[in-house]
Each structure stands twice: as structure tokens, then as C-alpha cells.
Amino acid sequence: MTEFVRVAQTDEIAPGTIKLANVAGVRVGIANVDGTFHAFSDECTHDGGPLSEGDLDGAIVTCPWHFSRFDVRSGEIVESPAEEVITIYEVKVEDDAVYVGPARTVVS
């Protein structure tokens, strides 16, 4: 995806929650971390679990299947069994709407 796509109004994603969106055929979770929105692949890199159904604690999402934990701001693994980072996406907010754009490069 190269363009930004509107996925929600800001008030649809309360702080501490995740909303699932389909962005150009890709399942993307959008998390509200203390008023800042972060978008990430909904698929856990360990076994494909739906991260949007997991718990969000601060900026850390826990996969509901095998409990891999990822930082939604960077995509980095916080706790295994996952061995690969998750994809994260650019996010912008305009006029109370949340938009998801291209994947960001993760720098380790």
C-alpha cells in the first residue's frame, strides 16, 4: 500500500484499545496508546495469531494464542516465542480521522 487509507474516527478507538481494519486487503490493528495511534500487522509472526484480539498493556500487545508480545510503536519483539518483528505502518490523524499508510522500516 502506498497511499493513506481512512480506517476510523479517533473516538472509535479509545485509549488502551485496538481496532481491526482491512487496509488494501491487509488485516491491520490500530492501537490507541495514550492518545497516539499506531498501526501494525494483525498477524503474529510466531503462528499467525490475531493480535487485534490480544491484550494491549501500554504499547505492548500480547498474542492471544501463544503469548508472544510486541511493541506496537516499533514492531519489536518484547517476549517470545516469536522470532520476527511485526510489520508496522505509517499513521496520520487529520480532522479527527485516523489514516494508515505504507509499512515503516523497522530499525533494530
N, C-alpha and C positions, 0 to 999 in steps of 0.2 A: 504494500500500500504506500502510495507516495503523497496522497492528499489527506488533509484532515477531514474526519467524519464526525458529525454531531452524534453523541451517544446518550446524552441525558441533560436534564436541567440540574443545576448544582443542588437544589433542595431535594432531589430524588435520591441522593447518596449522602446519608447522614454520616457525621464523623464516626469512625470506627467500624464502618460497614463497607461491603463490596457489592458492586452491581455487575452482572454479566451482560456483555454486549456482543453482538455479531458485527464485526468490522471487516467488510470486504471478504466475507466467508471465513474469517478467523475468530475463534472464541477468545475474547479479551475480558479480563477482570479489571474493573476500575475501582480503586480503593480511595477512600477519603481518610487521610491521615492528618488529623488536627486542622482540617480546612484546606489542605493541599491534596490535589488529586494525582494519582499515579496509576498508570495502565501497564498491564503485564499479561503474558500468555496465561490462559486459563488451564493449560496442561502441565501438570507436574512432570519434570524431566526424569523422575525415577520410574513411574509406571503409568503415567497418563492421567492421574487423578485430577478431579475438577477443583482447582484452587479456589475458585469463587465460592465453593461450598465449605471451605475451611474457615478456621477461626483467624481473625485479624487482631493482633495484640500490638498496638502501636503501629510500627511499619513492618511487622513480621507476620506473614501468612503461613499457616500450617496446613499441609495437605491432609484431607480427612482420611485418606486411605492408609498411608504408611508413615505419616507424621514428619516428612521432610519439611524443613522450614526455610523460607526465603525472605529476603528484604525486598519489599515491593518498590523501593526507591531505586535500587541498583540491579536487582535480579540475582544478587549473590546468594549463595547457599549459606544458611546460618547453622543448619543441622542436617545431617544425612539421614536416610540412605541415598538421597540424590547425589549425583556426581557432576551434574552440569547445571549451569546457571539457567534461569528462565529468561525469556525474551521480554524486554520492557519497551514501551512505546512512548513517543513524544505526546505530551498533553498540553492543551491550552484551554483557557476559560475566557469566553467573550460573552458579554451581555447575559450572564448567569447560565450559559450553556457550556457543557463540557465537550471538548473535541479530542479525538485520538488521531494521531498521525503516524508517521513512519517509525519503524523499530529504531531504537537507540543502540549504539555500540557500547558494550559493557567493557570497561577497562578494569582489569584485575590488578 
